[in-house]
Amino acid sequence: MTAPSMVAKLESALADDAGTVAPLAIGLASILLATTFTFVNVGSLLLFQQRETQQAEALALAVDEATDTESLAAAVSDNSILIRQARSFAAEAGMSDFAVSTFDGKTVTAKVCGVFETPIKIPFLGGGVLRAVCATAKARRI
C-alpha cells in the first residue's frame, strides 16, 4: 500500500466519525449544569437554615433578657408575657412566623419558621421548590 492511499483511508475513517463528539459534549454539559444547579440550591438551603437558627437563638436570648425572673416563672401558666416580648423583637428583626414558650420558668424556647424558595428555577420541576424550614433554640436563666 502506498502512502497516499493510507492517508486517503485514514481521512475517510476520520470523516466517518465526524459529529460523534457532539452528543458526548452535550451529555457532559447537561450533567455539569444539573450538578451546578443542585449544589447552588443545596448551599442556599443550608444558608437559609443557618439563618433561621440564628434568628431563633436571637429571639430566645432577647425574650430571656427582656423578661424578669418573676414574669418568666409566671409565663409557665400564662404565655402572653413572653409573646408580648417576642412580638416587639420579632417586628424589628423581620420575623413573621415564630413561637415562644417556657416549660420550667427558667428556659425560654423559641421556634422560628420561614419558607425557602430555590434561587435557581429548574424548568422540569415546574419552577422553584418551596420548603418550610424551622429552627428551635433555647435560652436558660441560671
C-alpha positions in Angstrom: 0.0 0.0 0.0 1.3 3.4 -0.8 1.5 6.3 1.5 -1.1 8.4 -0.4 -3.6 5.5 -0.2 -3.1 5.1 3.5 -3.6 8.8 4.0 -6.8 8.6 2.0 -8.0 5.6 4.1 -7.2 7.5 7.3 -9.1 10.6 6.1 -12.1 8.6 5.1 -12.1 6.8 8.5 -11.9 10.2 10.3 -14.7 11.6 8.1 -17.0 8.7 9.1 -16.6 9.7 12.8 -17.4 13.3 12.3 -20.0 14.6 14.8 -19.7 11.7 17.3 -18.2 14.0 19.9 -21.2 16.4 19.9 -23.6 14.1 21.8 -20.9 13.3 24.3 -20.3 17.1 24.8 -24.0 17.8 25.1 -24.4 15.0 27.7 -21.4 16.2 29.7 -22.6 19.8 29.6 -26.1 18.8 30.9 -24.6 16.7 33.7 -22.4 19.7 34.7 -25.3 22.1 34.6 -27.5 19.8 36.7 -24.7 19.4 39.2 -24.2 23.1 39.4 -27.9 23.7 40.0 -28.0 21.1 42.7 -25.0 22.5 44.6 -26.3 26.1 44.4 -29.7 25.1 45.6 -28.4 22.9 48.5 -26.0 25.5 49.5 -28.7 28.1 49.6 -30.9 25.8 51.7 -28.1 25.3 54.2 -27.5 29.1 54.5 -31.3 29.7 54.9 -31.4 27.0 57.6 -28.5 28.6 59.4 -30.1 32.0 59.2 -33.3 30.6 60.8 -31.3 29.0 63.6 -29.5 32.3 64.3 -32.9 34.1 64.4 -34.3 31.5 66.8 -31.3 31.9 69.1 -31.5 35.7 69.0 -35.2 35.6 69.8 -34.8 33.2 72.7 -32.0 35.4 74.2 -33.9 38.7 73.6 -37.0 37.4 75.3 -35.0 35.9 78.2 -33.1 39.1 78.8 -36.2 41.3 78.5 -38.3 39.3 81.0 -37.6 39.4 84.7 -37.4 36.3 86.8 -40.9 36.6 88.3 -42.6 37.2 84.9 -40.7 34.2 83.5 -41.9 32.0 86.3 -45.5 33.3 85.7 -45.2 32.5 82.0 -45.4 28.8 82.7 -49.2 29.2 83.1 -49.7 32.4 81.1 -47.6 32.6 77.9 -48.8 36.0 76.9 -45.9 37.8 78.7 -43.4 36.0 76.5 -45.4 36.5 73.3 -45.6 40.3 74.0 -41.8 40.5 74.5 -41.2 38.3 71.4 -43.5 40.4 69.2 -41.6 43.6 69.8 -38.2 41.9 69.0 -39.6 40.0 66.0 -41.1 43.1 64.4 -37.6 44.8 64.5 -35.9 41.6 63.2 -38.4 41.0 60.4 -39.6 37.6 61.7 -43.2 36.7 60.9 -43.7 33.1 61.9 -42.4 32.4 65.5 -43.4 30.9 68.8 -42.0 31.3 72.3 -42.7 29.3 75.4 -41.3 28.2 78.8 -41.9 24.9 80.5 -40.0 25.4 83.8 -39.9 29.1 84.3 -36.2 29.3 83.6 -35.8 28.2 80.0 -37.2 30.2 77.1 -37.8 28.1 73.9 -38.1 29.9 70.6 -39.1 28.4 67.3 -38.8 30.4 64.1 -40.1 29.2 60.7 -39.6 30.5 57.2 -40.3 29.4 53.6 -37.3 28.6 51.5 -37.6 29.1 47.7 -34.8 27.8 45.4 -32.7 30.6 43.9 -32.4 28.7 40.6 -35.6 27.6 39.0 -35.4 24.2 37.3 -37.7 24.0 34.3 -38.8 20.4 34.5 -39.7 20.8 38.2 -42.3 23.4 37.4 -40.3 26.4 38.6 -39.0 26.8 42.1 -39.3 24.5 45.0 -40.8 25.8 48.2 -39.9 24.3 51.5 -40.8 25.2 55.1 -37.7 25.4 57.3 -38.0 25.7 61.1 -35.3 26.1 63.8 -35.6 25.9 67.6 -33.4 27.4 70.2 -33.4 27.7 74.0 -32.0 30.2 76.4 -31.8 29.2 80.1 -31.5 31.6 83.0 -29.1 30.5 85.7 
